[in-house]
Amino acid sequence: MRSLLLLLLPVAVSVCSSCDNAPSPADRDATKETVTLFRSLYKLQNNGIMYGHQDDLMYGRTWWYEKDRSDTKDFTGDYPAVAGFELGHLELSRERSLDSVNFAQIAEQIKVHYKRGGVITLSWHADNPLTMQIPDTSARPRRTHGTAWDVSSKEVVASILPGGKNHEIFNTRLERLAGFFAGLKDNNGAPIPFIFRPYHEHSGSFFWWGTSICTDEEYAALWRYTVEFLRDKKGLHNILYAYNTDRVTSLEQYMRGYPGDDVIDMLSLDMYDRGEQFGRELDTALNFVTSEALKRKKLTALSETGGRRGMDNWWSAVLLPVVSKYPVGYVLTWRHTYMPRGFPARPGMPPVQMPARPFPDDFMNFYNSPRTLFLKEIQEEDIYKRK
């Protein structure tokens, strides 16, 4: 097991979980386990960067839902500290997510990872509640019609807020979401705490809640209504809420649509490597995002990122030097699309020959860095204080 080196950054903030002034979740009625998780993560983000991977416990490049399997574990011998799961299509009462993952199995793996001592984060690419009610009668139907990526109408958020024509449809969706959340309990019946990151990448315009698809006021109202529905109406007090944008260049741009400190627990950012300017852009963004988070006593994360194609040493040469400068709680990379060897990407296309290994060799340099934290280090820290 790698030893955990507690290298405090210059901006470190001393946290005492037993002190009255210790940082706490926005929800004043948060469960004891949720408060403990929040305070543990707040302290831990000054000690190192947790690694997270989307759908890591559900499938990999060449396997599908095998007990205790993980691409990260296959490659490093350790699980990711943070396990990400997707809830898109849960709002439609589907059995499987938009990535074809069974929701019952997602719930099972959330419980397993929590029992191991890991962190859970949930995203939600909800289908467009306005356009999915309207058939696409165009001569060439859009592939995005009715999905989270359908940005054909700027009325969608207004239509689901109180007084909107689709408000009750939205309430039904939230009821289904709340039902799933209520079922996430440990073996003793206690609610499992998790990070919820809906309406993500707001600064972009590729989802129906994007910055040019709705107003900042509508976006903030959507956030507040969602939190108040889950927290106040449904009595769910085991959720940490993550505010999130796509790439941004200023704090002013980042805070557009921010719903308020009383409903948000984490300031997070998504940024994928699109070229040589990535390191500078990420450095600039993490500087003001983490500074603002510390000022507001919020958690931080680089909640989605991914490497540059054809760059073999991206993990150690590009990502790690930047994130190591800041109190970034975790870095999460996106899912490994299930693509068995010899499986055609599309009908009529030649078979795709996937790499034999799920990560490049350089990922081990990232893993072995004293600045990165995987599950074994998190278990040592006992972030839920169960020992």
C-alpha positions, 0 to 999 in steps of 0.5 A: 500500500502506498503511504499517505504523505500529508503535504499541506498546500500554502492555502490550507485551512485548518479543520476541526470536525468537533469545533463549532466553527468547522465547515458544514454542509449547506443542509442544516439538518444533514445526517451525521454521516453526511456532516462527517463526510463533508468535513473529512473531504474539506480537510482531505482536499489539502492533503492530496487529490482523490482519483475518481472514475465514472462507471468504474464499478459497472463495466470497462472496455471489455467487460460488463458488471463483474463482481468486484471488478474495476478497470482502475483496480485491474491496472493499479491493484486499487479502486478509485477513491471516488466512484461516479454513476449516471442517473439519466433515464431514472426520471422516466422510470426506466430499468436502465440508464442512458448508458444501458446500466441497470439502476438496481445494480447501480444502487448495489455498487453504491452500497458496496463502495460506501461500505469500502469507505469510498466516495460516491458522486452521481450525475444526471443527464435528464431528458428534455422535459419539454421537447420529449413531449413533442414528436419530431416530425422533421424530414430528418429527425435530430439524434438529440430530439428529447434528450439532455442534449436537445437545445432546440427550445429556450423555454424548457427551464421556464416550462418546468418551474412553478407556474410552467406548463410542464411543472407537474411533469418535473415534479414527477421526475423529482419524485422518482429521483427521490425514491431512488435516493431514499433507497440508498441505505447501508446495512444498518438502515442509515442513509448513504451520503453522496455528492449530487451533480445535476445540471452540470456544465452550465457555462456551455450551451450543449444541454437544455439548462445551458447558459444560452438556453435559459437565463441565469435567474431561471437556472438558479431557480431550477437549482433551488427548486430541486434542492428544496424538493429533495431536502425539504419536501422529501426529507432527504438530508444525505446529499451534498450538492455540487455546482458545476460549469464547463471551461470558464475564464473568469470568476464572474463567468463561473458564478453566473447562475449560482443559486446560493451558498445555502443550497450548494456544498461544492464548487466544481469544474469540468474541463477536457484537454483540447490542445496545448492551451489546456494546462494554462486554462486549467491553471487559471480556472482552478486558481479562482474556483478553489480560492472562491470555494475556500472563501465560502467554505465549500468543497472543490473538484475537477469533476470531469476531465480527460487526456489529449489524444496521442499524448502518452505522458498526459497524466504526469506531465500535464494534469498532475502538475496543475492540480497539485498546485491547488486544494482540488478535492478530486479529479474524475475521468469519464467512463470507459465505453464498453467495446469488446474486442472485435465489436463493430463501432457501427453496423457495417464498420470493421471491428474495433481493436481496443487497447489491451490495457484500460489505461496508458502506462503513464497512469501508474506515474499518476497513481504512484504520486504522493499527491494522489489518493486512491481507495486504500489511502481513503480507507486509512483516513477513515472519512466516515469515522466508522472505526 
